[in-house]
Amino acid sequence: MSRTDTAKTAGELVPVKFSRLTRRGLILGLSLSQVIALGIGGISLVGALYAGGGILVLYSAPIWLLAITLVWVRIGGRALVEWLPVCTWWLWRTTGGQLLYRRRIVTPRPAGTLALPGDMARLREYADPETGAGMIHDPTGNTLTVAVRVTHPAFVLLDPSEQNRRVTAWGRVLATICRSGRISALQVLERTLPDSGQGLAEWWAEHGTHDGSWASTTYAELIDRAGPAGERHATTLSLSLDMRAAARQIRTAGGGIKGAANVLRQEMATLVAALRAADLTPSGWLSTGEIAVMLRTAYDPAIGPTLERHGQLGQDLATAGPVAVTETWDRLRTDSGHHAVLWISEWPRSMVYPGFLAPVALSTGIQRSISLICTPLRTDQAVRDIRKKKVEHISDQAQRRRIGQIQDASQTAEYEDVLRQEADLTAGHGVLRYTGLIGVTAPTVEELDTAVAAIEQAAIQASCETRLLVGQQAAAFTAAALPLARRI
């Protein structure tokens, strides 16, 4: 993402431009799977011609015609050959019974594990004795994750100079994450939750006038009725430590989970300082009980207001998971909700101002979660990646000139994005890869379809392109709705 030079005045809000989603392939824009399929078809055709042609070419026609169809016919923005691994994996999971999850009520779970479906069953909990934070250990991914709740003023209501200052400060927060070299991912999760009205009722009980008058009675009835019908926004940041990259520091700190917790605690202190410098208010690291409540309400949204009114209920990770999960091709059904996850496949291609996601973030009447997963790249890795992209672009340009193919504007824009990233990296900025996911939840399938259509329209207003993820809704939901910094 790069800033323009059109606004030089201090305090003036500066528009930004996102890099395009790269569509380069192995050669001439073709992916590896397309090249393989095209190669198989070409070999069959050439072999038939050399073997005698004529009837042999006709006999081999199903092979090379199928190869051409798989390479050039596209469905949903993908070539047919690229759908093969997705469909194959889906059929494998279907025949293996992996699309259904039912909790075993009688069988106890191992101590310290999370009652979650799928590959998340391997996650382990650890309560940090110094900070009280609940840490989630992934022994397979070798990560240790912690989450903090963040409060902030409404960005769209600030004046342009204040917005510009906060955007710059948030950039410094991301730069801090990049320089560490030990962070696996940073997840920004913004959710809308049904409001139980507890906060409003507590305010009225403390500050209201209880004199039995008509106004007092009417106001109390209004709070009692309207409070639970509202919604509130909650924002959390999840920080994931890469235990492989921090192996030396972990050994120095004592090794094991305790050593990893000591190293992560240093990153936590650095992040909190950076957030406060950016005028963001961290309200304490989430404990294991608070994480349990978030997991429970994600899978069982109907229980959320009840858990909020009774603060001690549901704060056990061993029972926080769903009772039942059923995954379909493009939907997910859990205890009391139907879910669908959209992927932000294309960020705005034109210049936009910060806050461009307001149509999505401020959509009312829809229970949804916006998850932005930031994956920092080490400087040496980013340099190699940019150098590789430049070589591929230059090679593709030479190949196109050789065969007389015209280079279109999108390919030129991608190459300019690579040059811009190289300039930013040379200037000392960090490089992050962003993944945007939007999880939509509704009590019925009909309401879910309506909500998904509304979010897609809001994304269009925000100049973003979204796609409904298919064949992987369960994994996508864990990345979009849970504060565990999961990848997909």
C-alpha positions as CSV (number, residue, x, y, z in Angstrom):
1,M,0.0,0.0,0.0
2,S,1.5,3.4,-1.0
3,R,0.6,7.0,-0.5
4,T,0.4,9.6,-3.2
5,D,2.3,12.8,-3.3
6,T,-0.9,14.9,-4.1
7,A,-1.4,15.9,-0.5
8,K,1.7,17.6,1.0
9,T,0.0,19.8,3.6
10,A,0.6,18.6,7.1
11,G,-2.5,17.3,8.7
12,E,-4.3,16.8,5.3
13,L,-5.9,13.3,4.9
14,V,-3.9,11.4,2.3
15,P,-5.5,8.8,0.0
16,V,-3.8,5.4,-0.3
17,K,-3.6,2.7,-3.0
18,F,-3.5,-1.0,-2.4
19,S,-1.3,-3.4,-4.4
20,R,-3.3,-5.6,-6.8
21,L,-3.8,-9.2,-6.2
22,T,-1.0,-10.8,-8.3
23,R,-2.3,-13.1,-11.1
24,R,1.1,-14.1,-12.4
25,G,1.6,-17.7,-13.3
26,L,4.5,-20.0,-14.0
27,I,4.7,-18.8,-17.6
28,L,2.5,-16.5,-19.6
29,G,0.0,-16.2,-16.8
30,L,-0.6,-19.9,-16.5
31,S,-0.4,-21.6,-13.1
32,L,1.6,-24.8,-12.5
33,S,-1.5,-26.9,-12.7
34,Q,-2.5,-25.3,-16.0
35,V,1.0,-25.9,-17.4
36,I,0.9,-29.5,-16.3
37,A,-2.6,-30.1,-17.9
38,L,-1.5,-28.3,-21.1
39,G,1.7,-30.3,-21.2
40,I,-0.2,-33.6,-20.9
41,G,-2.5,-32.6,-23.7
42,G,0.3,-31.4,-25.9
43,I,2.3,-34.6,-25.4
44,S,-0.7,-36.7,-26.3
45,L,-1.3,-34.7,-29.4
46,V,2.3,-34.6,-30.6
47,G,2.8,-38.2,-29.8
48,A,-0.2,-39.1,-31.9
49,L,1.1,-37.0,-34.8
50,Y,4.5,-38.6,-34.7
51,A,3.0,-42.1,-34.4
52,G,1.2,-41.8,-37.7
53,G,-1.5,-39.1,-37.3
54,G,-4.9,-39.6,-38.8
55,I,-6.9,-42.0,-36.7
56,L,-4.4,-41.7,-33.7
57,V,-5.1,-38.0,-33.4
58,L,-8.8,-38.8,-33.3
59,Y,-8.2,-41.5,-30.6
60,S,-6.2,-39.1,-28.5
61,A,-8.7,-36.3,-28.9
62,P,-10.4,-36.9,-25.5
63,I,-7.1,-36.3,-23.8
64,W,-6.0,-33.1,-25.4
65,L,-9.6,-31.7,-25.6
66,L,-10.0,-32.4,-21.9
67,A,-6.7,-30.7,-21.2
68,I,-7.8,-27.6,-23.2
69,T,-11.1,-27.5,-21.4
70,L,-9.5,-27.8,-18.0
71,V,-7.0,-25.0,-18.8
72,W,-9.2,-22.4,-20.5
73,V,-12.7,-22.9,-19.1
74,R,-13.2,-20.9,-16.0
75,I,-15.8,-21.1,-13.3
76,G,-16.0,-18.5,-10.5
77,G,-12.8,-16.9,-11.6
78,R,-10.8,-20.1,-11.5
79,A,-9.8,-22.5,-14.3
80,L,-11.4,-26.0,-14.0
81,V,-8.0,-27.6,-13.4
82,E,-7.6,-25.4,-10.3
83,W,-10.9,-26.7,-8.9
84,L,-9.7,-30.3,-9.0
85,P,-7.7,-30.2,-5.7
86,V,-10.5,-28.3,-4.0
87,C,-13.2,-30.8,-5.1
88,T,-10.9,-33.8,-4.4
89,W,-10.2,-32.6,-0.9
90,W,-13.9,-32.0,-0.3
91,L,-14.8,-35.5,-1.5
92,W,-12.1,-37.0,0.7
93,R,-13.5,-35.1,3.8
94,T,-17.1,-36.1,2.8
95,T,-16.3,-39.8,2.6
96,G,-14.2,-39.6,5.8
97,G,-17.1,-38.1,7.8
98,Q,-15.1,-34.9,8.5
99,L,-17.9,-32.5,7.7
100,L,-19.8,-33.4,10.9
101,Y,-18.8,-32.8,14.5
102,R,-20.7,-33.9,17.5
103,R,-19.3,-33.5,21.0
104,R,-18.9,-36.6,23.1
105,I,-20.6,-35.6,26.3
106,V,-19.7,-38.6,28.3
107,T,-16.1,-39.0,27.2
108,P,-13.9,-36.4,29.1
109,R,-11.3,-34.4,27.2
110,P,-7.6,-34.4,28.1
111,A,-6.7,-31.7,30.5
112,G,-5.6,-28.4,29.0
113,T,-7.2,-29.0,25.6
114,L,-9.8,-26.9,23.8
115,A,-13.2,-28.5,23.0
116,L,-13.0,-27.4,19.4
117,P,-13.7,-29.3,16.1
118,G,-11.3,-30.3,13.4
119,D,-7.6,-29.6,13.5
120,M,-8.2,-27.1,16.4
121,A,-8.6,-30.0,18.8
122,R,-4.8,-30.1,19.1
123,L,-4.7,-26.5,20.6
124,R,-3.6,-26.2,24.2
125,E,-4.3,-23.5,26.8
126,Y,-1.8,-21.9,29.1
127,A,-2.5,-19.3,31.7
128,D,0.4,-16.8,32.1
129,P,1.0,-16.4,35.8
130,E,2.4,-12.9,35.5
131,T,-0.1,-11.1,33.3
132,G,-3.1,-13.5,33.7
133,A,-3.4,-13.7,30.0
134,G,-4.7,-16.8,28.4
135,M,-2.3,-18.2,25.8
136,I,-3.2,-20.7,23.1
137,H,-0.5,-23.1,22.0
138,D,-0.6,-24.8,18.6
139,P,1.9,-27.7,18.8
140,T,1.7,-28.4,15.1
141,G,2.0,-24.9,13.8
142,N,4.5,-24.1,16.6
143,T,2.8,-20.9,17.6
144,L,1.7,-19.2,20.9
145,T,-1.1,-16.8,20.6
146,V,-2.5,-14.1,23.0
147,A,-5.3,-11.6,22.5
148,V,-6.0,-8.1,23.9
149,R,-9.3,-6.1,23.8
150,V,-8.9,-2.6,22.3
151,T,-11.2,0.4,22.6
152,H,-11.0,3.4,20.4
153,P,-13.1,6.4,19.3
154,A,-15.2,6.2,16.2
155,F,-12.7,6.9,13.3
156,V,-15.3,8.3,10.9
157,L,-16.3,11.0,13.4
158,L,-12.8,12.4,13.7
159,D,-11.6,15.4,11.7
160,P,-9.3,14.7,8.8
161,S,-6.1,15.9,10.5
162,E,-6.8,13.6,13.5
163,Q,-7.6,10.7,11.1
164,N,-4.3,11.2,9.3
165,R,-2.4,11.3,12.6
166,R,-4.0,8.0,13.8
167,V,-3.3,6.3,10.5
168,T,0.3,7.3,10.7
169,A,0.4,6.0,14.3
170,W,-1.2,2.7,13.3
171,G,1.5,2.4,10.6
172,R,4.1,2.6,13.3
173,V,2.3,-0.2,15.2
174,L,2.6,-2.4,12.1
175,A,6.2,-1.4,11.6
176,T,6.9,-2.5,15.2
177,I,5.5,-6.0,14.4
178,C,7.6,-6.2,11.2
179,R,10.9,-5.4,12.9
180,S,10.5,-8.1,15.6
181,G,11.1,-11.0,13.3
182,R,9.5,-13.3,15.9
183,I,5.8,-12.6,15.1
184,S,3.9,-15.1,13.1
185,A,0.8,-13.1,12.6
186,L,-1.2,-10.2,13.9
187,Q,-5.0,-10.5,13.7
188,V,-7.4,-7.5,14.0
189,L,-10.9,-8.8,14.7
190,E,-13.9,-6.5,14.8
191,R,-17.2,-8.1,15.7
192,T,-20.8,-7.0,16.2
193,L,-22.5,-8.6,19.1
194,P,-26.1,-8.6,20.3
195,D,-26.2,-6.3,23.3
196,S,-27.8,-7.6,26.4
197,G,-28.5,-4.1,27.7
198,Q,-26.6,-4.8,30.9
199,G,-24.5,-1.7,30.6
200,L,-27.4,0.6,29.9
201,A,-29.4,-0.9,32.8
202,E,-26.4,-0.4,35.1
203,W,-26.1,3.2,34.1
204,W,-29.8,3.8,34.7
205,A,-29.6,2.1,38.1
206,E,-26.7,4.4,39.1
207,H,-27.6,7.7,37.5
208,G,-31.3,7.5,36.9
209,T,-34.1,9.2,38.9
210,H,-36.3,6.6,40.5
211,D,-39.1,8.7,41.9
212,G,-42.0,6.6,40.5
213,S,-43.0,9.4,38.1
214,W,-44.5,8.8,34.7
215,A,-41.3,9.9,33.0
216,S,-39.1,7.7,35.2
217,T,-41.3,4.7,34.7
218,T,-41.6,5.1,30.9
219,Y,-37.8,5.6,30.6
220,A,-37.1,2.5,32.7
221,E,-39.5,0.4,30.5
222,L,-37.8,1.8,27.4
223,I,-34.4,0.7,28.6
224,D,-35.7,-2.7,29.6
225,R,-37.2,-3.3,26.1
226,A,-34.8,-1.5,23.8
227,G,-31.5,-2.5,25.5
228,P,-31.4,-6.2,24.6
229,A,-32.5,-5.3,21.0
230,G,-29.3,-3.3,20.3
231,E,-25.9,-4.3,19.2
232,R,-22.4,-3.3,20.1
233,H,-18.9,-3.5,18.5
234,A,-15.9,-5.2,20.0
235,T,-12.3,-5.1,18.7
236,T,-9.5,-7.5,19.7
237,L,-5.9,-7.8,18.5
238,S,-4.3,-11.3,18.5
239,L,-0.6,-11.6,18.6
240,S,1.0,-14.9,17.5
241,L,4.6,-15.8,18.4
242,D,6.5,-18.0,15.9
243,M,8.3,-20.4,18.2
244,R,10.6,-21.6,15.5
245,A,11.9,-18.1,14.7
246,A,12.2,-17.4,18.5
247,A,13.8,-20.8,19.3
248,R,17.1,-19.3,20.6
249,Q,15.3,-16.7,22.8
250,I,12.9,-19.4,24.1
251,R,15.9,-21.6,25.2
252,T,17.5,-18.6,26.9
253,A,14.3,-17.9,28.7
254,G,14.0,-21.5,30.1
255,G,12.6,-23.5,27.2
256,G,9.2,-25.0,26.7
257,I,5.9,-23.2,27.0
258,K,7.1,-21.2,30.0
259,G,10.1,-19.9,28.0
260,A,7.9,-19.1,25.0
261,A,5.5,-17.3,27.3
262,N,8.4,-15.2,28.6
263,V,9.4,-14.2,25.0
264,L,5.8,-13.5,24.1
265,R,5.5,-11.3,27.2
266,Q,8.2,-9.1,25.8
267,E,6.3,-8.8,22.5
268,M,3.1,-8.0,24.4
269,A,4.8,-5.2,26.3
270,T,6.1,-3.7,23.0
271,L,2.7,-4.0,21.4
272,V,0.9,-2.3,24.3
273,A,3.4,0.6,24.2
274,A,2.9,1.0,20.5
275,L,-0.9,0.9,20.8
276,R,-0.9,3.6,23.5
277,A,1.3,5.7,21.4
278,A,-1.3,5.4,18.6
279,D,-4.1,6.5,21.0
280,L,-5.6,3.1,21.2
281,T,-6.6,1.9,24.6
282,P,-5.8,-1.8,25.4
283,S,-8.1,-2.9,28.1
284,G,-6.1,-5.9,29.3
285,W,-5.1,-9.2,27.9
286,L,-7.9,-11.7,27.6
287,S,-7.9,-14.4,30.2
288,T,-8.7,-18.0,29.4
289,G,-12.2,-17.4,30.7
290,E,-12.8,-14.4,28.4
291,I,-11.4,-16.4,25.5
292,A,-13.8,-19.2,26.3
293,V,-16.8,-16.8,26.3
294,M,-15.7,-15.5,22.9
295,L,-15.4,-19.0,21.4
296,R,-18.8,-20.0,22.9
297,T,-20.6,-16.9,21.5
298,A,-19.1,-17.4,18.1
299,Y,-20.4,-20.9,17.8
300,D,-23.6,-20.3,19.8
301,P,-24.6,-16.6,19.3
302,A,-27.9,-17.0,21.0
303,I,-26.2,-17.5,24.4
304,G,-24.2,-14.3,24.2
305,P,-26.5,-12.0,26.1
306,T,-27.0,-14.6,28.8
307,L,-23.2,-15.0,29.3
308,E,-22.8,-11.3,29.5
309,R,-25.4,-10.8,32.2
310,H,-23.9,-13.6,34.2
311,G,-20.2,-12.9,34.2
312,Q,-19.1,-16.2,35.7
313,L,-20.8,-18.5,33.3
314,G,-19.1,-20.2,30.3
315,Q,-15.6,-19.3,31.4
316,D,-14.1,-22.7,30.8
317,L,-12.2,-23.5,27.7
318,A,-12.8,-27.2,28.2
319,T,-16.5,-26.7,27.5
320,A,-16.4,-23.6,25.3
321,G,-16.6,-25.3,22.0
322,P,-19.7,-26.2,20.0
323,V,-21.9,-29.1,20.6
324,A,-22.6,-29.8,16.9
325,V,-21.1,-28.5,13.7
326,T,-22.3,-29.4,10.2
327,E,-20.3,-28.1,7.2
328,T,-21.7,-27.8,3.7
329,W,-20.1,-26.6,0.5
330,D,-20.8,-22.9,1.1
331,R,-22.3,-22.7,4.6
332,L,-21.6,-23.7,8.2
333,R,-24.2,-24.7,10.8
334,T,-23.3,-24.6,14.5
335,D,-25.3,-24.7,17.7
336,S,-27.7,-21.7,17.2
337,G,-26.3,-20.1,14.1
338,H,-25.8,-20.4,10.4
339,H,-22.5,-18.9,9.1
340,A,-20.9,-18.0,5.8
341,V,-17.4,-16.5,5.3
342,L,-16.5,-14.1,2.5
343,W,-12.9,-13.5,1.4
344,I,-11.9,-9.9,0.3
345,S,-10.3,-11.1,-2.9
346,E,-9.6,-7.6,-4.3
347,W,-8.9,-4.4,-2.3
348,P,-9.7,-1.0,-3.9
349,R,-7.8,-0.5,-7.1
350,S,-8.3,3.2,-7.1
351,M,-7.1,5.8,-4.6
352,V,-9.2,5.6,-1.4
353,Y,-9.1,7.4,1.9
354,P,-8.7,5.6,5.3
355,G,-12.0,4.5,6.5
356,F,-13.1,3.2,3.2
357,L,-14.4,0.0,4.9
358,A,-17.1,2.1,6.8
359,P,-20.0,0.7,4.7
360,V,-19.0,-2.8,5.8
361,A,-17.9,-2.0,9.4
362,L,-21.0,0.1,10.1
363,S,-23.6,-2.2,8.6
364,T,-26.5,-2.4,11.0
365,G,-28.8,-5.3,11.8
366,I,-26.2,-7.9,10.7
367,Q,-24.2,-10.0,13.1
368,R,-20.8,-10.2,11.4
369,S,-17.0,-10.3,12.1
370,I,-14.3,-8.6,10.1
371,S,-10.9,-10.3,10.5
372,L,-7.7,-8.8,9.0
373,I,-4.8,-11.1,9.3
374,C,-1.4,-9.4,8.9
375,T,1.6,-11.7,8.2
376,P,4.9,-9.9,8.5
377,L,7.8,-10.8,6.3
378,R,11.4,-10.7,7.5
379,T,13.5,-8.2,5.5
380,D,15.7,-10.8,3.9
381,Q,12.6,-12.9,2.9
382,A,10.8,-9.8,1.6
383,V,13.9,-8.9,-0.5
384,R,14.1,-12.4,-2.0
385,D,10.4,-12.4,-2.7
386,I,10.5,-9.0,-4.5
387,R,13.6,-10.0,-6.5
388,K,11.8,-13.2,-7.6
389,K,8.7,-11.3,-8.7
390,K,10.8,-8.8,-10.7
391,V,12.6,-11.6,-12.5
392,E,9.3,-13.4,-13.2
393,H,7.8,-10.2,-14.6
394,I,10.8,-9.3,-16.8
395,S,10.9,-12.9,-18.1
396,D,7.2,-12.9,-18.9
397,Q,7.6,-9.6,-20.7
398,A,10.4,-11.0,-22.8
399,Q,8.5,-14.1,-23.6
400,R,5.4,-12.2,-24.6
401,R,7.5,-10.0,-27.0
402,R,9.0,-13.1,-28.5
403,I,5.7,-14.6,-29.4
404,G,4.0,-11.3,-30.3
405,Q,1.6,-11.2,-27.3
406,I,0.6,-7.8,-26.1
407,Q,1.0,-7.0,-22.4
408,D,-2.2,-5.6,-20.9
409,A,-2.6,-2.9,-18.3
410,S,-3.1,-5.2,-15.4
411,Q,0.3,-6.8,-15.8
412,T,1.9,-3.4,-16.0
413,A,0.1,-2.4,-12.8
414,E,1.3,-5.5,-11.0
415,Y,4.9,-4.8,-12.0
416,E,4.6,-1.2,-10.8
417,D,3.3,-2.5,-7.5
418,V,6.4,-4.7,-7.2
419,L,8.7,-1.7,-7.9
420,R,6.7,0.4,-5.3
421,Q,7.1,-2.3,-2.7
422,E,10.9,-2.5,-3.4
423,A,11.1,1.3,-2.9
424,D,9.2,1.1,0.4
425,L,11.4,-1.7,1.6
426,T,14.5,0.2,0.7
427,A,13.2,3.2,2.6
428,G,13.0,1.0,5.7
429,H,9.3,0.2,5.8
430,G,8.1,-3.3,6.6
431,V,6.3,-5.7,4.3
432,L,3.1,-7.4,5.4
433,R,0.7,-9.7,3.7
434,Y,-3.0,-9.0,4.4
435,T,-5.9,-11.5,4.3
436,G,-9.3,-10.0,4.8
437,L,-12.2,-12.3,5.9
438,I,-15.8,-11.4,6.7
439,G,-17.9,-13.9,8.7
440,V,-21.7,-13.4,8.6
441,T,-24.0,-15.1,11.1
442,A,-27.8,-15.4,11.2
443,P,-30.3,-17.6,13.0
444,T,-31.8,-19.0,9.8
445,V,-30.6,-19.9,6.3
446,E,-33.0,-17.3,4.7
447,E,-31.7,-14.5,7.0
448,L,-28.1,-15.6,6.3
449,D,-28.6,-15.3,2.5
450,T,-30.1,-11.8,3.0
451,A,-27.2,-10.8,5.3
452,V,-24.6,-12.1,2.9
453,A,-26.2,-10.2,0.0
454,A,-26.2,-7.0,2.1
455,I,-22.5,-7.4,3.1
456,E,-21.6,-8.0,-0.6
457,Q,-23.4,-4.8,-1.5
458,A,-21.6,-2.9,1.3
459,A,-18.3,-4.3,0.1
460,I,-19.0,-3.0,-3.4
461,Q,-19.7,0.5,-1.9
462,A,-16.3,0.1,-0.2
463,S,-14.7,-0.6,-3.6
464,C,-13.8,-4.1,-2.6
465,E,-14.5,-7.4,-4.3
466,T,-15.6,-10.4,-2.2
467,R,-15.9,-14.1,-2.9
468,L,-17.8,-16.7,-0.9
469,L,-15.3,-19.3,0.2
470,V,-16.4,-22.8,-0.9
471,G,-15.3,-26.2,0.3
472,Q,-13.5,-24.7,3.4
473,Q,-16.1,-22.9,5.4
474,A,-15.2,-24.6,8.7
475,A,-11.5,-23.5,8.5
476,A,-12.5,-20.1,7.2
477,F,-14.9,-19.5,10.1
478,T,-12.1,-20.2,12.7
479,A,-10.0,-17.6,10.9
480,A,-12.7,-15.0,10.5
481,A,-14.6,-15.3,13.8
482,L,-12.2,-16.6,16.5
483,P,-9.3,-14.5,18.1
484,L,-6.7,-17.3,17.5
485,A,-4.8,-15.8,14.6
486,R,-5.6,-18.8,12.5
487,R,-4.6,-18.9,8.8
488,I,-6.4,-20.3,5.8
